[in-house]
Amino acid sequence: MLLSSSGFLGLLTLLGAASVALGLEPQNYDFSKYHTMPEISAWMEQTKKENPDVVSTMIYGKTYEKSNITLLKIGIKSDVKKKAVWMDCGIHAREWISPAFCQYFVKEILLTYKTDTKVEEMLKNLDFYITPVLNVDGYIYSWKNSSTRLWRKSRSPGPANCTCYGTDLNRNFYANWGMVGVSRNCCSEVYNGPRALSESEAQAVTEFVLQRSTEILCFLTIHSYGQLILVPYGHPNVTAPNYDELMDVGLAAAKAIKGIHGMDYTVGSSPNVLCECFLHLDMSVWNLFDSILNVLHVFPEQTQILDPLETGHVSLVSHTPSLLSCGTKANMALSSLRIRSSQRARRPMPEFTPSSPTSMTRTSMLLPR
């Protein structure tokens, strides 16, 4: 059996509280502030060096500007082929809390698996593929100066007749490409590119996951901000075949957060939770990975970044992340996910066509800042 019936989310719920209770903090890396791309890259290498038995790095693509797209693979080595969980952060450059959360999440796992048998069991049975920064070029550009802080897209040049740069990577995947919530104006923040998978970053994710279509059980993407757990599909006229199961998982995650922090997260598909202008949110990514890969649980997590000392929302531009609050809440949510692949068969794979609204699915969680 892959995991006990208590489930994946229950295991991860332990992470936030455990490291706080133990008073453990990594050396020489400040999780209370945002970090530049060189600092994050150095942290990834240091994390691998300090945890060689459970951490490795993998370069699985190049950006337009030829930067490496690198992930951390976290799991206890095994002779048996393992299932996996995908998590990406930083697909939108300006959402700095997203990469910060990925780093915090890694820290939590590595600080607890040696002292908590349930977390150890999880890492024996699952590998985590975690990309702290997917949109590397955009993230670097958002650090350039105050005028670029809110840069969102990639940094590839527009078409020949366009003077603007960048494509919204979230809207560059195959499924539903160009259908809802996008712009054909190359200067728009929701410009979906000249064609599906025109961007090397989107290509890299798609190729990596497709090559592991029987391995990846859960696809998570972390965004900011908004206290939301969004489930597939993002298309207004299509309901995911396992919608009830996804809602059960999302509601369990929201309940876990509420129980500890008293904070309400809204759970649902983006057409039901958000206004139509936001239907694009992770729609193409969700629809791709659910039907092509039969991923059991796909969640884009739009996390609103909240200051624990404030009751209201704070701006997207935050000088320091409330990572203890944000990271613990997200870990609580993640630990309530139930991966039941060992208990039921996968759904039949529907035929994939680039225009099909059912050709990909993933789940998002919006982190609080």
C-alpha positions as CSV (number, residue, x, y, z in Angstrom):
1,M,0.0,0.0,0.0
2,L,1.3,3.4,-1.0
3,L,0.1,5.3,2.1
4,S,-2.2,4.6,5.0
5,S,-5.8,5.7,4.8
6,S,-5.0,8.8,6.9
7,G,-3.7,10.1,3.6
8,F,-1.1,12.4,2.2
9,L,-2.5,15.6,3.6
10,G,-2.6,14.3,7.1
11,L,1.1,13.5,6.9
12,L,2.0,16.9,5.7
13,T,-0.1,18.6,8.3
14,L,2.5,17.6,10.8
15,L,5.3,19.5,9.1
16,G,4.5,23.1,10.1
17,A,3.9,22.4,13.8
18,A,6.8,20.0,14.1
19,S,9.6,22.3,13.2
20,V,8.2,25.1,15.2
21,A,7.8,22.9,18.3
22,L,11.3,21.6,17.9
23,G,12.8,25.0,17.4
24,L,14.7,23.9,14.4
25,E,16.0,26.3,11.8
26,P,18.5,25.8,9.0
27,Q,21.8,27.4,9.2
28,N,22.8,30.4,7.1
29,Y,19.5,30.9,5.3
30,D,16.9,33.4,6.3
31,F,13.4,32.1,5.6
32,S,11.9,35.4,6.9
33,K,12.8,37.3,3.8
34,Y,12.6,36.9,0.0
35,H,15.7,35.7,-1.9
36,T,17.2,36.5,-5.3
37,M,17.6,33.8,-7.9
38,P,21.3,33.3,-7.3
39,E,20.5,32.9,-3.6
40,I,17.8,30.4,-4.3
41,S,20.1,28.4,-6.6
42,A,22.8,28.4,-4.0
43,W,20.3,27.2,-1.4
44,M,19.2,24.4,-3.6
45,E,22.8,23.2,-4.0
46,Q,23.5,23.5,-0.3
47,T,20.3,21.6,0.5
48,K,21.4,18.8,-1.7
49,K,24.9,18.8,-0.2
50,E,23.5,18.7,3.4
51,N,21.0,15.9,2.6
52,P,22.6,13.6,0.1
53,D,20.5,10.6,1.1
54,V,17.1,12.3,0.3
55,V,17.8,15.3,-2.0
56,S,19.0,15.5,-5.5
57,T,18.7,18.3,-8.1
58,M,17.7,17.9,-11.7
59,I,17.9,20.4,-14.6
60,Y,14.9,19.6,-16.8
61,G,14.8,22.6,-19.1
62,K,16.2,26.0,-20.2
63,T,14.5,29.4,-20.2
64,Y,14.4,31.7,-23.2
65,E,17.5,33.5,-21.7
66,K,19.2,30.1,-21.3
67,S,18.9,29.9,-17.5
68,N,18.5,26.4,-16.0
69,I,15.1,25.3,-14.8
70,T,16.0,23.2,-11.8
71,L,14.0,21.1,-9.4
72,L,14.7,19.4,-6.2
73,K,13.8,15.7,-5.9
74,I,13.1,14.7,-2.3
75,G,12.5,11.2,-1.2
76,I,14.2,8.3,0.6
77,K,16.0,6.1,-2.0
78,S,14.3,2.8,-2.8
79,D,14.9,-0.1,-5.2
80,V,11.2,-0.1,-5.9
81,K,9.8,2.4,-8.4
82,K,7.9,5.1,-6.4
83,K,5.0,7.3,-7.1
84,A,5.5,11.1,-7.0
85,V,4.1,14.5,-6.2
86,W,4.8,17.5,-8.4
87,M,4.9,21.0,-7.0
88,D,5.9,24.2,-8.9
89,C,6.2,27.7,-7.6
90,G,6.9,31.0,-9.3
91,I,5.3,30.6,-12.7
92,H,4.2,34.2,-12.3
93,A,7.4,36.2,-11.7
94,R,5.9,38.8,-9.3
95,E,4.4,36.3,-6.9
96,W,7.4,36.1,-4.7
97,I,5.7,34.4,-1.8
98,S,5.3,31.3,-4.1
99,P,9.0,30.5,-4.4
100,A,9.4,31.4,-0.8
101,F,6.8,28.8,0.1
102,C,8.5,26.1,-1.9
103,Q,11.7,26.7,0.0
104,Y,9.9,26.7,3.3
105,F,8.1,23.5,2.4
106,V,11.4,21.8,1.6
107,K,12.8,23.0,4.9
108,E,9.9,21.6,6.8
109,I,10.1,18.1,5.2
110,L,13.9,17.8,5.8
111,L,13.6,19.0,9.4
112,T,10.9,16.5,10.4
113,Y,11.3,13.3,8.5
114,K,14.0,12.0,10.9
115,T,11.9,12.6,14.0
116,D,8.4,11.8,12.7
117,T,7.7,8.3,11.5
118,K,4.7,9.3,9.4
119,V,6.8,11.8,7.4
120,E,9.5,9.2,7.1
121,E,6.9,6.8,5.7
122,M,5.8,9.4,3.2
123,L,9.3,9.9,1.9
124,K,9.8,6.2,1.7
125,N,6.7,5.8,-0.5
126,L,6.7,9.1,-2.5
127,D,9.2,11.3,-4.3
128,F,8.6,15.1,-4.4
129,Y,9.6,17.0,-7.6
130,I,9.7,20.6,-6.4
131,T,10.5,23.5,-8.7
132,P,11.1,26.6,-6.5
133,V,11.1,29.0,-9.5
134,L,9.6,28.0,-12.8
135,N,9.7,31.4,-14.5
136,V,13.4,32.0,-13.8
137,D,13.8,34.8,-16.4
138,G,10.8,36.7,-15.2
139,Y,11.7,36.3,-11.5
140,I,15.2,37.7,-12.1
141,Y,13.7,40.6,-14.0
142,S,11.2,41.3,-11.2
143,W,14.2,41.9,-8.9
144,K,15.9,44.4,-11.3
145,N,14.4,47.6,-9.8
146,S,11.2,49.0,-8.5
147,S,9.8,49.6,-12.0
148,T,10.0,45.8,-12.8
149,R,8.8,44.5,-9.4
150,L,5.3,43.6,-10.8
151,W,6.6,41.8,-13.9
152,R,4.5,38.7,-14.4
153,K,5.3,37.0,-17.7
154,S,8.3,35.3,-19.2
155,R,11.0,37.3,-21.0
156,S,10.8,36.0,-24.5
157,P,10.3,38.7,-27.2
158,G,6.9,39.2,-28.8
159,P,6.1,38.6,-32.4
160,A,7.9,40.6,-35.1
161,N,5.4,43.4,-35.1
162,C,5.4,43.7,-31.3
163,T,7.7,45.8,-29.1
164,C,6.6,44.1,-25.9
165,Y,8.1,41.1,-24.1
166,G,6.8,38.0,-22.4
167,T,4.1,35.4,-22.5
168,D,1.9,34.4,-19.6
169,L,3.3,30.9,-19.0
170,N,0.1,29.8,-17.2
171,R,-1.8,30.3,-20.5
172,N,0.7,28.7,-22.8
173,F,-0.1,25.0,-22.3
174,Y,-2.0,23.0,-24.9
175,A,-5.4,22.5,-23.5
176,N,-8.0,25.2,-24.1
177,W,-5.2,27.3,-25.5
178,G,-6.6,30.7,-26.6
179,M,-10.1,29.9,-25.6
180,V,-11.0,31.7,-22.3
181,G,-9.4,34.3,-20.1
182,V,-6.5,35.2,-22.5
183,S,-5.4,38.0,-24.8
184,R,-4.0,38.0,-28.2
185,N,-2.5,41.4,-27.5
186,C,1.2,40.7,-27.0
187,C,1.5,43.5,-24.5
188,S,-1.2,42.1,-22.3
189,E,-0.3,40.4,-19.0
190,V,-2.5,37.5,-20.0
191,Y,-1.0,37.1,-23.5
192,N,-1.0,33.4,-24.2
193,G,1.8,33.4,-26.8
194,P,1.9,32.9,-30.6
195,R,1.0,29.2,-30.2
196,A,0.6,26.5,-27.6
197,L,3.9,25.5,-25.9
198,S,5.7,28.3,-27.7
199,E,7.6,29.0,-24.4
200,S,10.5,26.7,-23.4
201,E,9.4,26.8,-19.8
202,A,6.0,25.4,-20.6
203,Q,7.6,22.8,-22.9
204,A,9.9,21.7,-20.1
205,V,7.1,21.1,-17.6
206,T,5.0,19.3,-20.2
207,E,7.8,17.0,-21.3
208,F,8.9,16.2,-17.8
209,V,5.5,15.3,-16.6
210,L,4.5,13.3,-19.7
211,Q,7.6,11.2,-19.3
212,R,6.4,10.3,-15.8
213,S,2.7,9.9,-16.6
214,T,2.3,6.7,-14.6
215,E,4.4,8.0,-11.7
216,I,2.9,11.4,-10.8
217,L,-0.1,11.1,-8.5
218,C,-0.6,14.7,-7.5
219,F,0.2,18.0,-9.3
220,L,0.3,21.2,-7.2
221,T,1.0,24.7,-8.3
222,I,1.4,27.5,-5.9
223,H,0.2,31.1,-6.6
224,S,-0.6,34.3,-4.8
225,Y,-2.7,35.8,-3.7
226,G,-6.3,34.9,-2.5
227,Q,-7.4,32.5,0.2
228,L,-8.5,29.9,-2.4
229,I,-8.0,26.2,-3.1
230,L,-9.0,25.7,-6.7
231,V,-9.9,22.4,-8.2
232,P,-10.3,21.4,-11.9
233,Y,-11.6,22.3,-14.3
234,G,-11.2,25.9,-15.2
235,H,-13.6,25.6,-18.1
236,P,-17.1,26.9,-17.2
237,N,-18.9,24.1,-19.2
238,V,-16.9,21.1,-18.1
239,T,-17.0,19.3,-14.7
240,A,-14.0,17.1,-13.7
241,P,-15.0,13.4,-13.6
242,N,-13.6,13.1,-10.1
243,Y,-15.0,16.6,-9.0
244,D,-16.6,15.2,-5.8
245,E,-13.3,13.6,-4.7
246,L,-11.3,16.7,-5.5
247,M,-13.8,18.8,-3.5
248,D,-13.5,16.4,-0.5
249,V,-9.8,16.8,-0.6
250,G,-10.0,20.6,-0.9
251,L,-12.5,20.9,1.9
252,A,-10.4,18.7,4.2
253,A,-7.5,21.0,3.5
254,A,-9.5,24.1,4.2
255,K,-10.8,22.6,7.4
256,A,-7.3,21.8,8.6
257,I,-6.3,25.4,8.0
258,K,-9.4,26.7,9.8
259,G,-8.8,24.5,12.8
260,I,-5.3,25.8,13.4
261,H,-5.4,29.4,12.2
262,G,-9.0,30.3,12.2
263,M,-8.7,31.4,8.6
264,D,-11.3,30.6,6.0
265,Y,-10.2,29.2,2.6
266,T,-12.7,29.0,-0.2
267,V,-12.7,25.7,-2.2
268,G,-14.1,25.2,-5.7
269,S,-13.4,25.3,-9.4
270,S,-12.4,28.7,-10.7
271,P,-15.6,29.3,-12.7
272,N,-17.6,28.8,-9.5
273,V,-15.3,30.6,-7.1
274,L,-14.0,33.5,-9.2
275,C,-15.5,35.9,-11.6
276,E,-15.4,35.0,-15.3
277,C,-12.5,37.4,-15.8
278,F,-10.4,34.9,-13.8
279,L,-11.4,31.8,-15.6
280,H,-8.0,31.5,-17.1
281,L,-6.4,30.8,-13.8
282,D,-4.5,27.6,-14.3
283,M,-7.2,26.3,-16.7
284,S,-4.8,25.1,-19.4
285,V,-2.5,23.5,-16.9
286,W,-5.3,21.8,-15.0
287,N,-6.9,20.5,-18.1
288,L,-3.7,19.1,-19.5
289,F,-2.5,17.1,-16.6
290,D,-5.8,15.6,-15.5
291,S,-6.8,13.9,-18.8
292,I,-3.5,13.2,-20.4
293,L,-1.8,12.0,-17.3
294,N,-4.8,10.8,-15.2
295,V,-3.3,12.7,-12.2
296,L,-5.5,11.9,-9.3
297,H,-5.2,15.2,-7.5
298,V,-4.3,18.4,-9.2
299,F,-4.5,21.6,-7.3
300,P,-3.4,25.1,-8.2
301,E,-3.1,26.7,-4.9
302,Q,-3.8,30.4,-5.0
303,T,-2.7,31.5,-1.7
304,Q,-3.5,34.9,-0.5
305,I,-0.6,36.4,1.4
306,L,-1.8,37.5,4.7
307,D,0.0,39.2,7.5
308,P,-0.8,37.2,10.7
309,L,-0.9,40.5,12.6
310,E,-3.5,41.9,10.2
311,T,-7.1,40.9,9.6
312,G,-7.2,42.3,6.1
313,H,-5.4,41.6,2.9
314,V,-2.0,43.0,2.2
315,S,-0.7,44.1,-1.2
316,L,0.9,41.8,-3.7
317,V,4.1,43.7,-3.1
318,S,5.3,42.6,0.3
319,H,8.8,43.3,1.6
320,T,8.9,40.2,3.8
321,P,6.9,37.0,3.6
322,S,4.9,35.8,6.6
323,L,6.3,32.4,5.9
324,L,5.7,30.9,9.3
325,S,2.0,31.6,8.9
326,C,1.7,31.0,5.2
327,G,3.9,28.0,5.1
328,T,2.3,26.3,8.0
329,K,-1.2,26.9,6.6
330,A,-0.2,25.5,3.2
331,N,1.4,22.5,4.9
332,M,-1.7,21.9,6.9
333,A,-3.7,21.9,3.7
334,L,-1.3,19.6,1.9
335,S,-1.3,17.1,4.6
336,S,-5.1,16.6,4.2
337,L,-4.7,15.5,0.6
338,R,-5.6,11.9,0.2
339,I,-3.8,10.0,-2.5
340,R,-5.9,6.8,-3.0
341,S,-4.2,5.3,-6.0
342,S,-3.5,2.1,-4.2
343,Q,-7.2,1.7,-3.4
344,R,-8.8,2.4,-6.8
345,A,-8.1,2.2,-10.5
346,R,-7.2,5.2,-12.5
347,R,-9.8,6.8,-14.7
348,P,-9.8,5.9,-18.4
349,M,-7.7,8.3,-20.4
350,P,-9.8,10.6,-22.6
351,E,-8.7,11.4,-26.1
352,F,-6.4,14.4,-26.1
353,T,-6.9,17.3,-28.6
354,P,-5.3,20.7,-28.1
355,S,-8.7,22.4,-28.3
356,S,-10.5,20.0,-25.9
357,P,-11.6,21.6,-22.6
358,T,-11.0,18.3,-20.9
359,S,-7.4,17.7,-21.9
360,M,-5.6,18.8,-18.8
361,T,-6.2,19.4,-15.1
362,R,-4.3,20.5,-12.1
363,T,-5.1,22.0,-8.7
364,S,-4.0,25.4,-7.3
365,M,-3.6,26.8,-3.9
366,L,-3.3,30.5,-3.3
367,L,-0.9,31.2,-0.4
368,P,-1.5,34.0,2.1
369,R,1.2,36.6,2.2
